[in-house]
């Protein structure tokens, strides 16, 4: 049995913007790259801890730190999404687009924790 990697498609516009013809680009998250690099460094650190057979609670402290950093990243992305994409949908008064944005967020929150 072979495992196929799912191809990730990066879109510059959300589906509802494309469908409605709205000219709106996704927010720029390039400032978050430093945070992601720190998280990647923390993961590498955990790998070394595991390889070096570090004390279990020390490893757990680091995994909690990573979860916290990811949660903070999620919050930043959610804030920007609401400030830009969701606000644009509400300002457009397009009920289909508004409903799509609400449903999109509901689906994300159903999938988390």
C-alpha positions as CSV (number, residue, x, y, z in Angstrom):
1,X,0.0,0.0,0.0
2,X,1.5,3.3,-1.0
3,X,0.7,6.6,0.6
4,X,0.2,9.5,-1.7
5,X,0.8,13.0,-0.5
6,X,-2.1,15.3,-0.9
7,X,-1.1,18.2,-3.1
8,X,-1.7,21.5,-1.3
9,X,-2.9,24.3,-3.5
10,X,-2.1,27.8,-2.3
11,X,-4.7,30.3,-3.6
12,X,-4.2,34.1,-3.5
13,X,-8.0,34.5,-3.2
14,X,-10.6,32.6,-1.3
15,X,-13.2,30.6,-3.3
16,X,-16.1,32.9,-2.5
17,X,-14.1,35.9,-3.7
18,X,-13.2,34.1,-6.9
19,X,-16.8,33.1,-7.5
20,X,-18.2,36.6,-6.9
21,X,-15.5,38.3,-8.8
22,X,-14.3,40.4,-5.8
23,X,-10.8,41.7,-6.2
24,X,-9.3,40.9,-2.8
25,X,-5.9,39.3,-2.0
26,X,-5.3,37.3,1.1
27,X,-3.5,39.1,3.9
28,X,0.3,39.0,4.0
29,X,1.6,36.8,6.8
30,X,5.3,37.1,5.9
31,X,6.0,38.7,9.3
32,X,5.0,35.4,10.8
33,X,8.0,33.6,9.2
34,X,10.3,34.4,12.1
35,X,7.8,32.8,14.5
36,X,7.5,29.7,12.3
37,X,11.3,29.5,12.2
38,X,11.4,29.6,16.0
39,X,8.8,26.8,16.1
40,X,10.8,24.8,13.6
41,X,13.9,25.3,15.8
42,X,11.9,24.1,18.9
43,X,10.9,21.0,17.0
44,X,14.5,20.3,16.1
45,X,15.4,20.8,19.7
46,X,12.8,18.2,20.8
47,X,14.2,15.7,18.2
48,X,17.7,16.2,19.8
49,X,16.2,15.8,23.3
50,X,14.5,12.5,22.3
51,X,17.7,11.3,20.6
52,X,19.6,12.2,23.7
53,X,17.1,10.5,25.9
54,X,16.3,13.7,27.8
55,X,14.1,13.7,30.9
56,X,10.4,13.2,30.0
57,X,9.1,16.3,31.7
58,X,11.7,18.5,30.0
59,X,10.4,17.2,26.6
60,X,6.8,17.8,27.6
61,X,7.6,21.4,28.6
62,X,9.0,21.9,25.1
63,X,6.0,20.3,23.3
64,X,3.7,22.6,25.4
65,X,5.8,25.6,24.3
66,X,5.3,24.6,20.7
67,X,1.6,24.2,21.1
68,X,1.4,27.6,22.8
69,X,3.4,29.2,19.9
70,X,1.1,27.6,17.3
71,X,-1.9,28.8,19.2
72,X,-0.5,32.3,19.1
73,X,0.1,32.0,15.4
74,X,-3.5,30.8,14.9
75,X,-4.8,33.8,16.8
76,X,-2.8,36.2,14.7
77,X,-4.0,34.6,11.5
78,X,-7.6,34.5,12.7
79,X,-7.5,38.2,13.6
80,X,-6.2,39.2,10.2
81,X,-8.7,36.9,8.5
82,X,-11.6,38.6,10.4
83,X,-10.1,42.1,9.9
84,X,-9.7,41.6,6.1
85,X,-11.6,38.7,4.5
86,X,-14.6,38.5,6.8
87,X,-15.0,42.3,7.1
88,X,-14.8,42.6,3.3
89,X,-17.5,40.0,2.9
90,X,-19.8,41.8,5.4
91,X,-19.1,45.2,3.8
92,X,-20.0,43.8,0.4
93,X,-23.5,43.0,1.7
94,X,-23.3,39.8,-0.4
95,X,-25.3,37.3,1.7
96,X,-23.8,34.3,-0.1
97,X,-20.3,35.5,0.6
98,X,-21.2,36.4,4.3
99,X,-22.7,33.0,4.8
100,X,-19.7,31.3,3.2
101,X,-17.2,33.1,5.5
102,X,-19.3,32.2,8.6
103,X,-19.5,28.5,7.5
104,X,-15.8,28.5,6.7
105,X,-14.9,29.6,10.2
106,X,-17.4,27.2,11.8
107,X,-15.9,24.2,9.9
108,X,-12.4,25.2,11.1
109,X,-13.5,25.4,14.7
110,X,-15.3,22.1,14.4
111,X,-12.0,20.4,13.4
112,X,-10.0,21.8,16.2
113,X,-9.4,20.7,19.8
